[in-house]
Amino acid sequence: MSFVSGDGTLSNPYHIYYLEDLFNIRNHLTSYFKLIRNLDFQDDDSYMNPSQNKPLWTSGLGWKPIVSSAGYWFEGELDGNKKTIKNLYINRSDSYYIGLFEGFDYWQRGLGAVVRDLGLENISITTNQAAGGLACAIWCEEGKGGEISNCWVTGEINSSL
C-alpha cells in the first residue's frame, strides 16, 4: 500500500488522509508523516475502504498498534498538524505494549521518534498488559533526541497490570 502523496522525507512527508495511511506507517517506521485532516474510526469518510477496515478496527480486537512485522518501533516523525484522531478502539488482552503505537525508539535511525501537535479523543483501550494512549513505551538515550510535544489524549484505558 502506498501513500496518496509525499515521499517520506522531511521536506515532503507522507500525507495521512485516511486511517489506512495511518496503518501503513508500520511499513515506513523511520520516515516523516503529516496528518492532513481529522480522522475518526467511527466515520466512513475516514477510510479508503470502510466496508473492509472499519469492522476490523472498531470491534473484536480493534486497532493493531503500529509496529513493524519484525517488532521495530516507530522512529520517524509525525506532525499531527493540530488534528485529532477520534474513537481509537483496542481490545487486546494478551498483547504487550498497547496504544496507537506500540512504542517509540531510536535504534535503526539513530534519532528518537518525534510526534507533535496531535490529539487522540475518546480512546477505549482494554488489556491485561501495559498500555498508553499515544504509545505504551518510549526508549530514549542521551544525545539521541526524540520529542513528544503538544499531544493530548482523552478516553479510557483499562488494564489489570
C-alpha positions in Angstrom: 0.0 0.0 0.0 1.4 3.4 -0.9 0.5 6.9 0.3 -1.6 9.3 -1.7 1.2 11.9 -1.6 4.6 12.7 -0.2 7.8 10.7 -0.3 8.5 10.3 3.4 11.3 13.0 3.6 11.5 16.0 5.9 10.7 18.3 3.0 7.9 16.1 1.6 6.4 13.9 4.3 3.9 11.2 3.6 0.4 12.6 3.9 -2.0 10.8 6.2 -5.5 11.3 4.7 -7.1 8.0 5.7 -6.9 5.5 8.6 -5.3 3.1 6.1 -2.5 5.6 5.7 -2.1 5.7 9.4 -2.0 1.9 9.5 0.7 1.9 6.7 3.1 3.8 9.0 4.3 0.4 10.2 5.9 -0.2 6.9 7.9 3.1 7.0 8.9 3.5 10.6 11.8 5.9 10.0 10.0 8.2 7.6 8.3 11.6 8.0 4.5 11.9 8.1 1.9 14.7 8.3 -1.8 14.3 9.3 -3.8 16.2 6.8 -7.2 16.1 8.3 -9.1 14.9 11.4 -9.8 11.1 11.4 -12.5 9.2 13.2 -12.6 5.4 13.5 -16.4 5.6 13.6 -16.7 7.8 10.4 -16.8 6.0 7.0 -15.2 9.1 5.4 -12.0 8.5 7.4 -11.5 5.2 5.5 -10.4 4.4 1.9 -12.3 1.1 2.3 -14.8 1.3 5.2 -16.5 -2.0 4.4 -13.3 -3.9 4.9 -11.4 -2.0 7.6 -14.0 -0.3 9.8 -15.3 -3.6 11.2 -11.7 -4.7 11.9 -10.7 -1.6 13.8 -13.9 -0.8 15.7 -14.9 -4.2 17.1 -13.3 -7.5 18.2 -9.6 -6.9 18.8 -9.8 -3.4 17.2 -6.7 -1.5 16.1 -3.4 -3.2 15.9 -0.8 -0.9 17.4 1.8 0.5 15.0 4.9 -1.7 15.0 6.8 -3.5 12.2 6.3 -7.2 11.5 9.8 -7.6 12.8 8.9 -5.9 16.1 10.6 -2.5 15.4 9.0 0.6 16.9 8.3 4.0 15.4 11.5 6.1 14.9 10.2 8.6 12.4 8.5 12.0 12.7 4.7 12.5 12.8 3.4 16.1 12.5 -0.2 15.9 13.8 -0.8 19.3 12.2 -3.1 20.2 15.2 -5.6 17.5 14.1 -7.3 14.8 16.1 -7.9 11.0 15.8 -11.1 10.0 17.4 -12.6 6.8 18.7 -9.5 4.6 18.7 -10.6 1.2 20.0 -8.2 -1.6 21.2 -9.3 -4.8 23.0 -6.1 -6.9 23.1 -5.9 -8.6 26.5 -2.9 -10.8 25.6 -0.8 -8.3 23.7 2.0 -6.3 25.1 2.7 -2.6 24.6 -0.8 -1.3 23.7 -1.5 2.1 22.2 -1.9 3.8 18.9 1.8 3.0 18.6 3.5 0.1 20.4 6.4 2.4 21.3 8.9 4.9 20.2 12.6 4.1 19.7 15.8 5.4 18.1 17.6 2.1 17.3 17.5 2.0 13.4 17.7 5.7 12.6 19.9 6.7 15.5 17.5 9.5 16.3 14.4 9.4 18.6 10.9 9.5 17.3 9.1 12.9 17.1 5.4 13.3 17.5 3.9 16.7 17.8 0.6 18.6 17.6 -1.7 15.5 17.8 -4.8 14.8 19.8 -6.4 11.4 20.5 -10.0 11.8 21.5 -12.4 9.3 23.2 -10.0 6.4 23.1 -11.0 3.0 24.5 -8.2 0.6 25.4 -8.7 -2.7 27.3 -5.8 -5.0 28.0 -4.2 -7.1 30.8 -0.8 -5.6 29.8 1.0 -2.3 29.8 -0.8 0.4 27.8 -0.7 4.1 26.9 -2.9 6.2 24.6 -0.3 7.5 22.1 2.3 4.9 22.9 3.0 2.4 25.6 6.8 2.7 25.8 9.5 5.2 24.9 13.1 4.2 24.6 15.5 7.1 24.8 19.2 7.7 25.3 21.0 11.0 25.9 22.0 12.6 22.7 19.6 10.6 20.5 16.9 13.3 20.6 13.2 12.4 20.4 10.2 14.6 21.2 6.6 14.4 22.1 5.1 17.8 22.2 1.6 19.4 22.2 -0.1 16.0 22.2 -3.1 15.1 24.3 -5.4 12.1 24.9 -8.9 11.7 26.3 -10.8 8.5 27.0 -10.3 5.3 29.0 -7.5 2.8 29.4 -8.4 -0.3 31.4 -5.6 -2.7 32.3 -5.2 -5.2 35.1 -1.4 -4.5 35.2 
